[in-house]
């Protein structure tokens, strides 16, 4: 019996020693990668402390490299592959527009054993190695393990929960879409945006008037089917909200791509239904030319988180942020909060109804214009010149912007 006990104790001690050594090895590796990040800062001459949103940087550790590895840019719209340089041992990524939704400026940095940069090249998407994604989920959360250096504080904000609204318009419907493919691309507040907007429309209209799409059921075909189902069900007015990654005239839509031409044709094919379009993605303003200025008579308004040339951002708190308690996307958070505010107060909602009645327009036309104007004021990235939200639709002057 004593021999069995001693044997059990020895096994437990052996496991404990193995755990301690393995933990120390992990900690040592983490420390080494932080030292490597500091070496990158020194070689590139990066500022130790950010003075504005223009000089914010994050250095991510991507992975240790092996002979034969192939690094590719995780671009959903084209494939760019590159063999690993001979002396490269580690791959790091310098993010030059932290909290931005992709595509945006990043630099792939290849380091040798002495933490020296042996090669670097510019990109707009996070890297894949051997066609496998390395950066998934909330990559800008302070606890994300691949962040090895940043020159500004990454904030954590709590969600804003919509309160009960005072009005329901069940004849109208909303389609809320998280277009991201989380198996390939970072989240950057996209799922939080979808959650917030779904909560709002479920209260503003009714739960049976809201359709949502998210991975894996968020392909272009799924999107087309969802719009068709709403129209067949008798929807007279449909709000389409999409939060995703994007580029000029393109949005990531699950494992597929939704183009501006695709969206225009979907709206045009349902000419008896009125549409509002709200897009939060990088360069989403590029959709405006194809939709608003193409003469779609059944498009009542289009709002985008930025223009055709700038990025859209996740929550980007800073000294200039008038809304530091927001969460999700920087623009969508302000837009969502204003929607909740105007539909949670009877006085505010009465005002919306009054404006709509004297101008003979839909309630949503007034509500969305007010929410856009307030989101403009609350958008830290717009204030800093990093983004430029766009609106085309009804205005109090009676002239469409």
C-alpha positions as a printed Julia matrix, in Angstrom:
401×3 Matrix{Float64}:
   0.0    0.0     0.0
   2.83   2.39    0.95
   4.62   1.52   -2.31
   1.49   2.4    -4.3
   1.18   5.73   -2.5
   4.85   6.53   -3.14
   4.38   5.64   -6.78
   1.36   7.95   -7.06
   3.26  10.79   -5.37
   6.19  10.33   -7.78
   3.86  10.45  -10.78
   2.19  13.63   -9.49
   5.57  15.24   -8.83
   6.74  14.3   -12.33
   3.61  15.84  -13.88
   4.06  18.97  -11.78
   7.69  19.34  -12.89
   6.68  18.83  -16.53
   3.95  21.48  -16.17
   6.36  23.96  -14.59
   8.97  23.44  -17.29
   6.42  23.69  -20.1
   4.93  26.86  -18.56
   8.38  28.39  -18.24
   9.1   27.52  -21.87
   5.89  29.27  -23.0
   6.68  32.34  -20.88
  10.25  32.39  -22.19
   8.99  32.23  -25.78
   6.53  35.07  -25.13
   9.32  37.18  -23.64
  11.54  36.48  -26.65
   8.83  37.62  -29.05
   8.34  40.83  -27.03
  12.1   41.45  -27.29
  11.86  40.84  -31.02
   9.05  43.4   -31.25
  11.2   45.94  -29.37
  14.01  45.25  -31.85
  11.58  46.0   -34.69
  10.6   49.29  -33.06
  14.27  50.27  -32.88
  15.07  49.27  -36.48
  12.04  51.06  -37.94
  12.3   54.1   -35.66
   8.68  53.83  -34.49
   7.48  56.34  -31.87
   7.34  54.84  -28.38
   4.14  56.72  -27.57
   1.39  57.7   -29.97
   0.65  61.43  -30.13
  -2.38  61.12  -32.4
  -4.36  58.55  -34.36
  -1.99  59.15  -37.27
   0.99  57.51  -35.53
  -0.62  54.53  -33.81
   1.1   51.2   -34.41
   0.74  47.59  -33.27
   3.29  44.83  -33.8
   1.88  41.3   -33.98
   3.88  38.1   -33.77
   2.52  35.86  -36.53
   4.45  32.58  -36.39
   7.8   30.78  -36.48
   8.75  29.93  -40.05
  10.11  26.67  -41.47
  11.78  25.77  -44.75
   9.19  25.4   -47.47
   6.57  27.63  -45.81
   4.6   29.87  -48.14
   3.22  33.2   -46.93
   0.16  34.6   -48.69
  -1.88  37.74  -48.19
  -5.31  36.85  -46.84
  -7.02  38.89  -49.54
 -10.49  37.55  -50.43
 -10.4   39.28  -53.8
  -7.03  38.07  -55.15
  -4.31  35.55  -54.22
  -0.75  36.74  -53.56
   1.76  34.09  -52.45
   5.43  34.45  -51.52
   8.13  31.97  -50.55
   9.77  32.59  -47.19
  13.2   34.34  -47.42
  16.14  32.01  -46.73
  17.28  33.59  -43.45
  13.82  34.25  -42.06
  12.95  32.53  -38.79
   9.95  34.55  -37.56
   7.13  36.46  -39.22
   5.8   39.63  -37.6
   3.18  42.11  -38.79
   3.32  45.87  -38.32
  -0.23  47.25  -38.32
  -0.17  50.88  -39.48
  -3.93  51.46  -39.06
  -4.86  49.64  -35.85
  -8.56  48.93  -35.28
  -9.22  49.45  -38.98
 -11.33  46.92  -40.78
  -9.48  45.36  -43.63
  -8.21  46.16  -46.21
  -5.67  48.56  -44.67
  -1.92  49.15  -44.54
   0.14  46.47  -42.82
   3.76  45.39  -43.29
   5.0   41.8   -43.2
   8.35  41.67  -41.38
  10.69  38.67  -41.73
  13.23  38.37  -38.87
  16.33  36.22  -38.58
  17.62  34.55  -35.4
  19.2   37.84  -34.26
  15.86  39.69  -34.55
  17.11  41.58  -37.6
  14.65  42.41  -40.38
  15.89  40.55  -43.44
  12.93  41.42  -45.66
   9.67  43.33  -45.49
   6.81  44.06  -47.85
   3.58  46.01  -47.76
   0.16  44.36  -47.71
  -3.48  45.18  -46.94
  -4.63  41.95  -45.27
  -3.26  39.78  -42.5
  -1.02  36.9   -43.62
  -1.83  33.25  -44.16
   0.94  30.66  -43.9
   0.52  27.58  -46.06
  -3.01  28.84  -46.78
  -3.92  28.79  -43.07
  -5.16  32.0   -41.37
  -3.19  33.22  -38.35
  -5.37  36.1   -37.13
  -8.95  35.34  -36.16
 -11.42  36.76  -33.66
 -11.0   40.09  -31.85
  -7.38  40.73  -32.74
  -7.42  44.22  -31.19
  -8.55  43.07  -27.77
  -5.81  43.75  -25.17
  -5.72  40.05  -24.27
  -5.0   38.89  -27.83
  -1.82  36.84  -27.41
  -0.18  37.82  -30.71
   0.04  41.51  -29.78
   3.66  42.02  -28.7
   3.94  45.81  -28.78
   1.75  48.87  -29.25
   2.33  52.55  -28.65
  -1.19  53.3   -27.41
  -3.61  51.77  -24.94
  -6.12  49.3   -26.28
  -9.44  49.87  -24.54
 -12.15  47.39  -23.66
 -15.7   48.7   -23.87
 -18.9   47.13  -22.65
 -21.85  46.45  -24.92
 -24.72  48.89  -25.18
 -28.03  47.12  -24.67
 -31.04  48.59  -26.42
 -33.9   49.53  -24.13
 -37.55  48.86  -24.97
 -38.85  51.04  -27.79
 -42.19  52.81  -27.81
 -43.19  52.05  -31.37
 -43.42  49.08  -33.68
 -43.79  49.21  -37.44
 -44.4   45.54  -38.33
 -45.06  46.25  -42.02
 -41.34  47.06  -42.44
 -38.49  44.57  -42.29
 -34.73  44.51  -41.73
 -31.97  42.22  -42.95
 -28.95  42.38  -40.61
 -25.79  40.79  -41.98
 -22.44  39.87  -40.48
 -20.58  39.28  -43.72
 -17.31  38.16  -42.17
 -15.79  34.7   -42.54
 -14.37  34.18  -39.01
 -12.35  31.18  -40.15
 -10.24  33.45  -42.34
 -10.49  37.05  -41.15
 -10.4   39.0   -37.89
 -13.64  40.16  -36.32
 -12.78  43.81  -35.45
 -16.17  44.47  -33.83
 -18.19  43.12  -36.77
 -20.09  40.51  -34.74
 -20.85  43.13  -32.07
 -22.3   45.44  -34.74
 -24.56  42.66  -35.99
 -25.67  41.9   -32.42
 -26.49  45.55  -31.67
 -28.41  46.17  -34.88
 -30.32  42.9   -34.55
 -31.37  43.91  -31.03
 -32.55  47.28  -32.24
 -34.65  46.07  -35.18
 -36.18  43.23  -33.15
 -37.58  45.91  -30.86
 -38.29  48.61  -33.42
 -40.19  46.31  -35.77
 -40.79  42.82  -34.39
 -38.7   39.69  -34.11
 -40.53  38.08  -37.04
 -39.72  41.11  -39.2
 -35.93  40.71  -38.82
 -33.71  38.3   -40.72
 -30.05  37.83  -39.85
 -27.13  36.24  -41.65
 -23.79  35.15  -40.26
 -21.17  32.51  -40.99
 -21.49  29.88  -42.33
 -24.87  30.87  -43.79
 -23.85  34.27  -45.13
 -22.83  33.71  -48.73
 -23.94  35.94  -51.59
 -26.58  33.33  -52.43
 -27.82  33.29  -48.83
 -28.09  37.09  -48.99
 -30.07  37.02  -52.24
 -32.38  34.32  -50.84
 -33.0   36.35  -47.67
 -34.01  39.45  -49.64
 -36.26  37.35  -51.87
 -37.93  35.77  -48.83
 -38.67  39.16  -47.26
 -40.16  40.51  -50.47
 -42.24  37.37  -51.05
 -43.48  37.68  -47.49
 -44.99  41.05  -48.33
 -42.29  43.48  -47.16
 -42.95  46.95  -48.53
 -39.77  48.5   -47.13
 -36.54  46.67  -46.28
 -33.52  48.01  -44.42
 -30.33  46.18  -45.37
 -27.52  46.51  -42.82
 -24.16  44.86  -43.59
 -21.02  44.92  -41.44
 -18.0   43.22  -42.99
 -14.57  43.65  -44.52
 -14.41  45.36  -47.88
 -12.54  47.02  -50.67
 -13.62  49.16  -53.62
 -17.02  47.93  -54.83
 -16.61  44.65  -52.92
 -17.71  43.22  -49.58
 -16.65  39.95  -47.97
 -19.83  37.86  -47.82
 -18.92  34.66  -46.02
 -16.86  32.52  -48.37
 -17.97  34.62  -51.35
 -17.93  38.27  -52.47
 -20.83  40.7   -52.85
 -20.11  43.43  -55.4
 -21.77  46.79  -55.87
 -23.24  45.48  -59.14
 -24.71  42.5   -57.28
 -26.41  44.71  -54.7
 -27.7   47.13  -57.33
 -29.22  44.28  -59.34
 -30.87  42.76  -56.26
 -32.54  46.08  -55.43
 -33.51  46.72  -59.05
 -35.08  43.26  -59.39
 -37.48  44.09  -56.54
 -38.75  47.36  -57.93
 -42.0   47.31  -55.93
 -40.14  47.27  -52.6
 -38.4   50.31  -51.1
 -34.89  49.83  -49.68
 -32.55  51.5   -47.21
 -28.91  50.38  -47.36
 -26.47  50.78  -44.46
 -22.88  49.56  -44.93
 -20.02  49.46  -42.42
 -16.87  48.26  -44.18
 -13.64  49.69  -45.49
 -14.16  51.82  -48.62
 -17.9   51.13  -48.45
 -18.59  54.58  -49.91
 -17.55  53.14  -53.28
 -21.0   51.5   -53.44
 -22.74  54.88  -53.64
 -21.94  55.55  -57.3
 -23.37  52.21  -58.36
 -26.5   52.44  -56.23
 -27.55  56.03  -55.56
 -26.31  57.7   -58.73
 -27.48  54.88  -60.96
 -31.06  56.07  -60.62
 -32.58  53.29  -58.49
 -36.04  54.72  -57.88
 -36.76  52.28  -55.04
 -33.63  53.14  -53.03
 -34.7   55.66  -50.38
 -31.29  56.15  -48.72
 -27.78  54.74  -48.49
 -25.41  55.33  -45.57
 -21.81  54.15  -45.37
 -19.32  54.25  -42.5
 -16.72  55.83  -44.75
 -16.08  56.97  -48.32
 -14.46  55.16  -51.24
 -10.91  55.96  -50.14
 -10.83  55.51  -46.35
 -11.09  52.66  -43.87
 -13.88  51.73  -41.52
 -12.81  51.05  -37.92
 -13.68  48.97  -34.92
 -14.04  50.73  -31.57
 -11.28  53.35  -31.58
 -11.29  55.16  -28.23
  -8.86  58.02  -27.68
  -8.51  61.5   -26.27
 -10.62  62.93  -29.08
 -13.38  60.35  -28.73
 -16.66  62.01  -27.66
 -18.14  58.54  -27.13
 -15.55  56.47  -25.23
 -18.1   53.99  -23.85
 -19.05  52.65  -27.28
 -18.33  49.13  -28.54
 -18.34  47.39  -31.89
 -17.64  49.51  -34.95
 -16.71  53.15  -34.34
 -19.37  54.44  -36.76
 -22.07  51.81  -36.21
 -21.88  52.24  -32.43
 -22.84  55.92  -32.67
 -25.5   55.2   -35.29
 -26.99  52.39  -33.2
 -26.96  54.4   -29.97
 -28.86  57.24  -31.65
 -31.45  54.85  -33.09
 -32.02  53.49  -29.6
 -32.18  56.98  -28.09
 -34.76  58.36  -30.53
 -37.0   55.29  -30.32
 -36.79  54.86  -26.53
 -38.08  58.32  -25.64
 -41.7   59.19  -26.37
 -40.79  62.87  -26.77
 -38.0   62.08  -29.24
 -40.16  59.67  -31.2
 -43.02  62.19  -31.36
 -40.53  64.64  -32.87
 -39.48  62.11  -35.52
 -43.13  61.51  -36.4
 -43.82  65.24  -36.59
 -40.92  65.88  -38.98
 -41.98  62.96  -41.16
 -45.57  64.21  -41.29
 -44.76  67.78  -42.35
 -42.32  66.6   -45.03
 -44.48  63.69  -46.24
 -41.69  61.15  -45.93
 -41.26  57.77  -44.25
 -40.41  57.59  -40.54
 -37.17  55.74  -41.3
 -36.05  58.51  -43.65
 -36.15  61.0   -40.79
 -34.83  58.59  -38.16
 -31.86  57.47  -40.3
 -30.92  61.05  -41.21
 -30.93  62.06  -37.53
 -28.97  58.96  -36.54
 -26.41  59.56  -39.29
 -25.9   63.19  -38.23
 -25.38  62.19  -34.61
 -23.08  59.29  -35.54
 -21.02  61.82  -37.53
 -20.51  63.84  -34.34
 -19.63  60.76  -32.25
 -17.2   59.15  -34.71
 -13.67  59.44  -33.32
 -12.08  58.24  -36.57
 -14.02  60.83  -38.59
 -12.86  63.57  -36.18
  -9.27  62.37  -36.61
  -9.52  62.35  -40.4
  -9.21  58.56  -40.69
 -12.69  57.96  -42.12
 -15.41  59.95  -43.87
 -18.99  58.67  -43.47
 -21.34  59.19  -46.42
 -25.08  59.78  -46.65
 -27.37  59.96  -49.64
 -31.08  60.36  -49.0
 -33.76  62.7   -47.72
 -32.8   65.96  -45.99
 -35.01  68.56  -44.22
 -34.44  70.96  -47.12
 -36.15  68.48  -49.4
 -32.99  68.01  -51.47
 -31.42  64.57  -51.56
 -27.72  64.68  -50.65
